[in-house]
Amino acid sequence: MKAKAVPIADLVELGKWRADLHVHVDSEIKSQRYNLVPLYDIVIESKLAMNPNEFGSSGFFYIGLEHVESITGEPQGISLLTSEQVRSRSKLFEQGDVLYGKLRPYLRKALYVEPPYTKGLCSTEFTVLKAKTEYILPLFLREILVSDSITQVVTRFQAGAALPRISSKDLLSIAIPVPPLEFQEACVSKIEHSRRLRQELLIKIDTISKDGQKIISEVFD
């Protein structure tokens, strides 16, 4: 048997060795109130893909990682594109899906697909999840996936130094707490209220910023 000493730095660069996979880290998911259920039991990973030209000339919504705000999951700059702008085969998404960014998962990018983005294509850097709604609600799932507790575990699975990713298989193996649907519905109601309030505040901030510029413009009159 032959053995060869390899510098740890070389292994790290290749994404073949990470200290947190070889030592105990107290970042396991725990819940005293609810059972932990692996994601593969409560969601379905959609692997459907299409060529952009299959949408015809009407165009389609395209979502890349750059279109999803970290943590909040707010859409940013999503627009209708054509096959001239997106040429590669991409994943198909539909209303109600949760798009989880598997590239640099520590950025916590996950989008709950809702109107007006009812159907379209997205980057292959997303894992497209369809919640089994008899167990978990999509928006509740999205919030769970970007939580501190889940992110701590996700980062232990990521591999690759320059472009760290988590595989769909590893993501789906993670067990999360699943409360009763009644509790989830109450949480979702509060989350939706917070999202509406945030949008209202952002509009106010934008208005205030423009008012400031209007005041300053009088200097140049």
N, C-alpha and C positions, 0 to 999 in steps of 0.2 A: 504494500500500500504506500503510495506516495503522498506526501503532504507538502503544501506550499504556504508560506506566510504571506498574507496579503494585508497591506495597511488598511485600517478601518476607514480612513478618509476615502480610499478608492471604492470601498463597498457602499459608503454613504452616497457618494457621487452617482453610483449606478443604481441607487435605490434598492440595494440588496440587503441592507442591514440598517435597523433602527433600534436604538436603545430601548424605547418604550415597548417594543415587542418582546424583549428578552428579560425585562425586569418587571416586578410587580408594580402596577400603578393603580392607586385606589380611585379609579374613575368608572367603575362599573355602575350601570343604571340600577337604581333601587327605587322601590315604592312600597310603603307600608300599607297603602290603602287599596291599590289595584294590582291585578295580575299582570305580569309581563308577558307579552305575546310577540313572537318574531314577526317582523314585517311581512315575510313571505306568506303568512297565514291570513293577513288582513288586507293586503294590496295585491294587485296584479301588475306586473311590469309589461307595458306595451312596447313591443319591438317593431310595430308597423312603421314602414318607411315608404316614401314616394319620391319620384323624380319631379323636380319643380315644373317641368313642362306638362305634367299630367293635370295640372290645375287649369290649363288653357290660358287664354289671354286676359282673363278677369283678374288675375293676381291673387296673392295669398298673404296672410300675415306670417312674418318670419320672426322668431324669437331666438336671440343669441344670449350668451351669458351677460353681455354688456347691456342688455335690455332689462335686467332684473336688479333691483336695488338690494344690497345686502341686508339681511335680517328682516326688514319690513316686507320684502317681496313685491314692492310696488313696481309696476311696469314703467319703463322709461324709453320713450322714443320708438315704440313699436309702430310699424307702418306697413301698408300693402306693398309688396314687392312682386317682381315678375321673374320668369325663368332666365331673363337676361342678367338679372342682378344676383340670383342664387342659382348656381349651375350644378352643384353636387347633390346627390341623393341625401335626403334628410329625414329625420324622424317626424312622424305625424302626431299632432296633438288635437284634442277635442275639449270642449267645455267640460269642466269638472275634474280634469286631470291635474295632477301636481307635478311640475317639472323641477327636478332636484339637480342642481349643478354638481357634477361629480369631479370636475376639475377645480383644484384648490378649494376643497369642501369647507375649509376653515373660514371662507368668506361668507358662508351661510346664505347661499342664493337658492331660493326655492319660490316658485311662482304657482299660485292657484289660478287656473285658467277660468276666466269668467268673461261675460260680454264686455266689450264688443269682439273679443278674440275667441270666437266660438270654435274655430277650426283653422289649422294651418300647419306650418312646418317649423321645426326647431333644430337647434344645433345637436349634433351627436354627443356633445359634452353634457347633455342632460340625460338623466334617467327618468323616463315617463312612467308615472305611477297612477293607477286607477284604484281608488279606494273601494273596498267592499263595504258599501254603506250600511250593511246590516251589522257591521262591527265598528266602523270608524267613519267620521265625516271628513270630507276632503280638506276643508279649511282648518279643522282641528289637526289633521295630519300634517298640514304644512307648518303650522305653528310648532308642533312637536319636533319636526325635523330640524328646525333652526334653533331649538332651545340649547341652552348652555350644556345641559347634561348629555344630550345626543351628540352635540358637536365634539365634546371631549372624547367620546368613544369613537366617533367617525375618524378623527385625526389619528387615532392609533392604527386604523386600517389603511390609511392612505399610503401609497407607494410612489416613488419617483422623487428625485431631488429637485430638479429644475421645474418640472410640471407635475406636482403631486396630484394623484387621483385616487378615488375610492371606486372599486369595481361594483357593479350592480349586485353581484352575488354577495359580496361582503356587506353592502348596505342592507340588503334584504335579510341578512342573518341577524341583524341587530334587534333585540327584543325591547319593546317600549311598553309603558303602562297604558292600558286601555280601559278608561272609565265607562260606565253605562252610557247609552246614547242620550238619556235625559240630561246627564251632567255635561256631556259634550255639547248638546244643543244650547245650554245655558252659557257655556264658555264661548261658543261661536257668536252668540248674540252680543256678548260684551266685546268680543274682538271686532265684529262689524261696526259697532258703535265707535270704538276707538279709531278704526280706520276712517270713518266718516269725519270724525272730529279732527283727525290729522290733516285730511284734505282741506277742510275749512280753514285750519290754521295756516296751511301752506299758501292758500289763496290770499289770506290776510297779509302774510309776510310779503308776498309778491306785490300786493297793492301798496303797502307801506314803503317798500323799496322804490317803487315808481313815483310815489308822492315825494320822496326825498330828492329824486332826480329832477322832478318838476320844479321844486323850490329852488334848486341850484341853477336851473336853466334861466331863471329870472336875472341872474347875475350877468348873463350875456345879452340881455335885451338892450 
